[in-house]
Amino acid sequence: MILLASPPLLSSGAALPVPLLPHPQAQVQADLALHGWCDSVGIPVSPSVRLRTTPESVAGRGVFSVLPLREGEVVARIPTACVLHPENAAGAFPAVAEELGRARAAAASGGGEGGSGGGSQRRDGFRRRISALWDRAMRRRGATATAVKDGEEDGGEWQAELTRYALAAVDEGHPWGEWISQWNRDDPVHGLFRDNVRADDEDAVLGAVGRLREMLPLPGWMFRGALAIRLGRLEAHRSLLGLADDVRTSEMYSVLGSRAMDLGDGITGVMPFYDMINHSLRPNLSLDCEGEWFELYANCDVDAGEEVFLCYTKLDDPMTETNALWALVQWGIPTPSEDIVDWGSAERR
């Protein structure tokens, strides 16, 4: 494997990205283009693995070993400078960072994005409403879990901020834009955002609840509460952080949320190439941070032709019904009932 001595810095000026096309040959070209993009920005990927669009993948697209991998073998190294997180993005898009700073200051002082008075009260009121909604539902059904494991405690401002930066990357021809153009998501939750549905649109929300229950037969009230939280959060971010009220922004908000990860130290971001690898509760890849690099490596021997996986959740965190709910709502990933430790504990209605 060829490894770079130091991480490069992304620079603007790349051509505008070409959207993914439904034709199979176009998708193959998109897979190859992603590898080419990684090379161009200084992300060395082992020739032992390749991104492939194929029905053999659990999600229709994933990363596969094309040569046998040995335990401990590094399959990709991602420079920290290439990760899309608020600090890196603010340096690339100072005008967006300034706008976000003004919006945060207005909200903190009570001014909000569009007028005077009530900004911080609206923020606190939103948090209280979503917490109360979830807690009431859990108490009413006799469930034991009361925490919303979805970043709601801090309001999830990172998702709104990164949405603004991701759109700027595409619009301004930044190298991130070519990678972002390959982001995709197709599940009932994303369908709500794609259609710019409001939290109070009962027909649309209940339709999504029905489709989600076909993927994971949990009680409808659990999905209804989770979707109200997700859609309500977007509406709050439109007011507090100036997100545009249009389909393009809503779609990006949803897709980005499904690809983001906790980088530690309270930082959330999206990591190139890592975000193309699918989830499993029994992963064969692991992630480590080595100075200015993130390293993806095999945590066991992997035969040629196998799909490689990461675990999006904490391996020591039991997969409860509540965690399975959020795995489906956040990532579009249904968890098999045999992997849910308290399956059947929630009331089925």
N, C-alpha and C positions, 0 to 999 in steps of 0.2 A: 504494500500500500504506500502511496505517496502522501506524505503529511506535510502541510505547510508549516513554515517556521514561526509565522506570526499571523494573526487574523487581519484580513484586509478591511478597509472601510468602504461601505457602500457609498456610491456617488450617484447623483441624479443625472438625467439626460438620456436614459434608456428609452427605446421606442415604446409606445403605448401597447399594452398587452392585448393578445388576441383571445377572445372568449373560447371556452371549450365548446366543441361541436359534438352533436349526437352521433355522427357517423363513426363506426368502429376504427377506421383507418385514421381519422382525425384524432381520436382519443389516443391511439398508439403514438402518434406524433406528439401529442401533449405530454405523454409519459416521458418520451425521449427529451422533450424540451425542458421538462423539470430537471432532469439530470444535467442537461447543458447549462441551465441556469445556476444550479449548485456549483458547477465548475467555474462559471464566470464570476461568482461572488466569493469564491474561496472556501466552499464547503466540500472537503474531500469525502467522497462516498466510495466504499470498497467495491471493486468489480464483482464481488461475491453476492451482492444484492442489487435488485432492480425493482423500480416501481412498475406495476403492471395493472392494466385494466382488464379484468377477466372475471367470468362467473365463478372461477375457483376461489376468489377472494370472498371472505365473509361479508364484505361491504361492496363488492363489485369492483373495487380498486384498492390495492394494497401493495406492500413491499414484500418481495419473495427472495429467498436464497436461490441463487442460480448455481452456486458452488457450495460444497459442504462448509459449514461454519464450525469452528472449534470453540469450546467454552473459553471466554475471555477475549475472543477476537473482536477488535474494534471494527464496526461496520460504517460509521460516519463520525465526523468531528465537525461540530457547528461552532464557529466563532461567536463569542458573546456579542460582538458588534453587529452580527446579522440577525439577532433576535428582535422581533417587533415588540418592544415594551415601552412604557411611557417615557423613560429617560432617553433611550436611543431615538425614539420618534420625535421628541421635543427638539433634539438637536438637528434632525433632518427637516422639520417643518416648524420653524420658530413662529411663523404667523399663526398657525393653528394653536400652538402652545400658548401664545399670548391671548388668543380668544378664549381658550379654556380657562386660563388663569383669571381673566376678567369675570367669566361666568361663575367660577367658584367663589371669587371674592364677593360678587353680588349676592350669591346664595347665602354665604356666611353672614353677611351684614343684614340680611333680610330683604334684599331688593329683588332677588330672583332674576331671571333672564329677561323678562319682558316688562317689568314695572317696579314699583316701590312697595316694600312691605311684604312680609309673609314668606320670603324665600326659605329661611331656616325652619320656619314653622311648617311649611309644606313638606320639606324633607323629613322632619321628625314625624309629621303626621302620616306620611307614606310608610315609614318604617313601622310605626305603631299599628297601622291598618293591616299590613301583610303579616306581622307577627301575631296579631290578634286573630286574624282569619285562620291561620294554621293552628294556633293553639286551641281555638274553639273546636275546630274539626277533630283534632286529636283527642281532646278530652271527651267530646261527645261520643266518639266511637270506642272509648276505653283504651286507646293506644298508649304506649309508654313513651315513645319518642316525641319530643316537643321542639327540638331544634330544627330549623330549616337549613339543611346542609348545602347551601347554594350561594354562599357569599352575601346573603341578604343583610347580615348584621352591619356591614360597612357600606351598604347601599349599592355596591357593585359599580362604582363610578369608573373603574378601569375599563369596563365594557363600552361605555359611552365614549371615553377618551380614545381608546384604540379604534373604535369605529370611525371616528373623525380622522384619525391618522391614516387608517387603511384606505379610506376614500381619497384622501389627499395623495397617497402614493400612486393610486391608479390615475388620478386626474393629472398629476404633474409629471408622469413618466419616470418616477423613481424606480430603481431596480426592484424594490419590494413589489411593485405593481404587477410584474410578470408572474411572480409566485402567487400573489393574492388572486389573480385572475383564474387560477386553477382551483381555488377553494370551491367546494360544492357541498350541498346538504340536501337530502330529500326524505322528509319524514313529516308526520302530521303536525308537529310543533312548528317546524320551519314553514309549513304551509300557511299557518296563521300569520307569521311575520311577512311572508311573501305577498299575502293579500292585504297586509297592513290592517289587520283586524284589531278592534279595540276590545278591552277586557270586558266591557258590558255587552258585547255582541253575543247573546246567549246561543243563538242558532249555530253560529260558526264555532264557538268554543265547545259546545256540547257535541257537535259533529266530530271535532278533533278528539274529544274524550272517548267517543265510541271507537274511533280508529286506534287510539292508543291502547284501549282495553283489549283489542284483538291481538296486540303485540305483547301485552303484559296484563293478565286479568286481575288487576288490583281494583279496589272499589272506585267507582266514578268520582266520589267526593274528593278522593286524594288527588286525582288528576285535575279536577275542577279548581281546587285550591292552588295547585302548583302553577297552572296556566294563568290564573288570576294574578299571581305573584309576578310571573315572568312578563306578561303583557303590561301589568301596572307599572313595573319598574321602567320599561321603555317609555311609557307616557310621562313618568316623573323625570326621566333624563332629558326628554324633549324640553320640558319646562326649565329644569335646573341647569343643564349644560348646553342648551342650544342645539340639540340634534334636530335635523330637518325632519319634517313630518311628510315623508314620501316613501314610496315602496323601495327605492334603491337603498336608502339608509336603513330601513327596517330589515331588509334582507341581509345587509352586511352585518348589522347588529346581531342577528341570529346566527349566521354562519361563523362569525368571529368567536362568539360565545362558546360554540361547540369545539373550537380548536385551541382555545386558550388553556394555559397551564400555570400552576403555581411555581414560580422560579425561586421562592424562598425570600426571606426578609420582607415579606409583605408585598412583593412585586408579582404581578401577573403579566404574562406575555404569550406570544405565539412563536414557536420555534420552527424554522424551516426544516424540511425533511422529516423531523420528528412528527410533525402534524400529518404526514401522509401514512403513518404506521397505525394499524388498527388495534383495538383494545381486546384484551383477554384477561380473565382472572388467573390464567396460567401462562404468563408471558415467557417468551424465550429471549427477550432483550431487556437490558437495564440501562439506566442513564446515570452518568457521573459527571461531576464538574471538576475540571482540571485547569485552574488558573483562568486563562482567557478563552478556554474551550469547554464545550459540552461534548462528552463522548458517549456514543451509543455502542454497546458491546453485547455479544452473545453471553447469556448467563448459563448456557448449557450447549451441548453439541446440537447442531441443527442440520438435518439432511438437505441435500439439494432438492429444490422444488417445493419446500415447505414455506408457508407464509410466516413472516416474523411478526411478533406482537409485543406491545407494551401494555402495562396495566395502568389505566387512567386513574384508578382509585388507590388508596393506600392498602398495601397487601395485608397489613395487620388490622385493618378496619373491617369488621364483619359486614357482609353484604346482606343488610336487613331489607325489609320491604321498603322502608323510607329511602334507603340508599339506592335501591333498584329503581324506585320511582324517579329519583333525580338523575340517575344514569340515563334513563330513557328520555326525560325531558331535556336534559342538557346536551347529550351527545347523540340521541336517537338510537341508543343501544338497548335492546331488550335483554334482560337477564333470565336465563333458564330457571324455572322454579326450583330445580334441585340444587342450585347454587345460592338460594336465598335462605338464610339460617332460620328466620322466623316465619317462613311461608305459611299463610293461612291464619296469621294472628289478627289481621285487620278484618273488620266486618265486611262481607261481600255484598255491597249494595251500590 
